[in-house]
Amino acid sequence: MGKADRLSRRLDWQEGVEKDNKDRMLIWLEWVRGVEMVIEEGDLRKRIKKAQEGDKRVVKVVEELKKVGVKTLRDEEWEIEDGVILKEGRIYVPEGELRGEIIRLHHDTPVGGHGGRWKMTELVTRNYWWPGITKEVGKYVDGCDACQRYKN
């Protein structure tokens, strides 16, 4: 190691000087808003369960599962967990506004958003499934002004 010089010694780091963060912003509001969106996802599962109950196709599948008395159908492709229907371990999202909201929650966050078509598809399909999910995510990304301006 070398000898300390003026550049490595800040005046405000002197011994005996109180170093507190009074009147300093440590967490930006944009970061907190991103966390709020992630927290919002907990309530989303309840809303998806309610929407699944209103989807006639889903209700029919659930009734068939109950008739047979099994929790899984077609080699564990479809199953029911805590009243929520899963396909291959991912939550099935019925048609409606919830699909767009899920895409928005994954795309419009400061932490992980605007990653492009394939990154967004990968993020959404980690936990959710519906027919045409790749196409719907692609349309959303194609319509995003920021993604179109900054894409490689």
HELIX and SHEET records of a PDB file:
HELIX    1   1 ARG A    6  SER A    8  5                                   3    
HELIX    2   2 LEU A   11  TRP A   13  5                                   3    
HELIX    3   3 LEU A   29  GLY A   54  1                                  26    
HELIX    4   4 LYS A   56  VAL A   68  1                                  13    
HELIX    5   5 GLU A   97  HIS A  107  1                                  11    
HELIX    6   6 ARG A  117  THR A  125  1                                   9    
HELIX    7   7 ILE A  133  ASP A  142  1                                  10    
HELIX    8   8 ASP A  145  TYR A  150  1                                   6    
SHEET    1   A 5 THR A  72  LEU A  73  0                                        
SHEET    2   A 5 TRP A  78  GLU A  81 -1                                        
SHEET    3   A 5 VAL A  84  LYS A  87 -1                                        
SHEET    4   A 5 ARG A  90  TYR A  92 -1                                        
SHEET    5   A 5 TYR A 128  TRP A 129  1                                        
END                                                                             
